[in-house]
Amino acid sequence: MIPLQEHQDPENPEEHFLWALVSLPGPKGAPMLVSPKILRKWSEHLWNAGFRHHPHEQTHEYHPPARGPHHWVNGAGRWVQTGTVARAQRITAPDISGFTPEERRNLVEQLQAHGELKHLVDRSELDIEHTHRKGSVGEYRPPRPGRGGAGTHQGKQ
């Protein structure tokens, strides 16, 4: 999770500056991605050094990324001047419970077209009748007359 200002306890030294240390500008302006565990130590260090946040003097605020994981390694968030830009609403997946069957089929087709469903098993592979007709891996077949020997295991044909 990304430590946001509104979720931190200003009386806790580990959280007092935690939110302010998120995505500090690094080389060439790229955000420095630092684990919140380390940021907590830095926040406590600043607290112990006598620093305190003065909300009325705050000129910048952090806007977390609208897309992608809400995690500190997602460096797409940005610091902006306080009050100049409204925070972007978080983009999430649509609630498909209200979709019609046609809309759900269309969604599945789009996901398939983008290769998102390749990892799923084909329904025909789960059809026992279909699998039995094709011959499944490890299926026992008795020996044919005249070939002798014990039964054999046949793979897919």
N, C-alpha and C positions, 0 to 999 in steps of 0.2 A: 504494500500500500504506500501511497505517497502521503507523507505527513503534511497535512494542510493546516493553516493557521487556526481555522475555526474548530479544529479537533484537538488542539493542544492545551495543556494546563499551564498558564503563564506563571504559576507559582512553583512549578516543578522545574528545577535547574536543567534537567535533561530534555525538557520540552520547550522551555522558554524561547530558545532560538532555533529549535529543530526545523520548523517550517521555513525560516529565513535562510537556512543553509542548503535547501533543496535546489538542485540545478544551478549552482553558482557558475558564472561564466568562466570558461577555461581558455586554453589556447585557441586563438582565432575566433573567439566568441562561442565555441561549442560548449554545451553544458557539461559540467563535471558530474558524472554519475557516481555518487558515493553512497554506500550502504547506510540506511538509517541508524544502524548500530554505531557506526563511526560518528555520524552527525550528532547523535545523543551525547557522545563524549565531548565533541567540540562545543555543543551548546552548554554543557556543564562547565567546561573550561572558561568560556566567555562569562558565564554567571559568576564563577569563582574569581574572575579577574575584575569583577565589579560592573560589568556591562548590564544594562537593562533596556528593554524595549519601551519606547514612548509612542503609543499608538497615534497621538495627535501629530507626530513628526514623520510618520510613515508616508513615503512618497511612491513606493512601488508595492505591487502585490503579485503573487504567483497565480497563474492560471494553469491548472493541470491539463493534460492532453484530452481533447474531445474524443479521440479515437485511439484504439489500441488498448493494451493492458493498463490498468490503473496501478502501476507498479513503478518503483523508483528507477528501474532501468529503462523505462520509456522516457527518453529525453525530449519528447515533443512538446512538453509544457513550456511556458515562457513567463518571464517577468515583464509586467507592463506598468505604466504609470497608474497609480491608484485612481479609480473612478472613471477613467477615460474610455474603457472598453468593458462591455458586459461579458461575463464568462460565457464561453460557448457551452451549449447544452451537450451533455455526454451522449454520443451516438451509440445506440445499442441495437440489438437485433429486434425485429418487429415481433409483436405478440401474435402468433399464428393461430391462436385458439378461435379467433373470429373469421379466419380464412375459409372460403368455400373450398370444396374438393378440387375444383379446377385451379384455384389460386395456389393450393398446396402442391398440386402436380407441377404447375409452372415454376414454383420455387425449387422443387426437386430437379427439374430439368435444367434450371440455371446453375444449380450447384454441381450437377453432373457435367455440364458444359465447361465449367471452370475447373474440373478435376477434383472437386472437394469430396466426392463420395467414392473414390476409387478403392478405398480401404474396406468398403462394405462387401459382404458376401452376396453373390448373385442368388436370388430366391430359388432358381431352378436347381442349384446345388443343394438346397435344403429339402427338396422334394424326394422322399424316400423311394417312391415308385419310379421316378425318373432316374435316380441314381442306381437303383437295382438293375434297370434295363441296360444302362450303359456299362455297368460293371464297376464297382468301386474298388479303391485300393485295399488290398488285403482280403478280398472276397475269396472264399474257398470254393474251388470247383473240383469235383471228383475227376480221376484220370479217365481219359477216353479209352474205350476198348482197344486193345491191341498195343497200347503204349507202355503198359506195365508201370511199376513203381507206385509210390504213394501219391496221395492227392497233391495238387500244386496250388500255389497262390498266384493269382493273376492280378496284374495291375489294371489301370484304366485302359480301355481299348479304343 
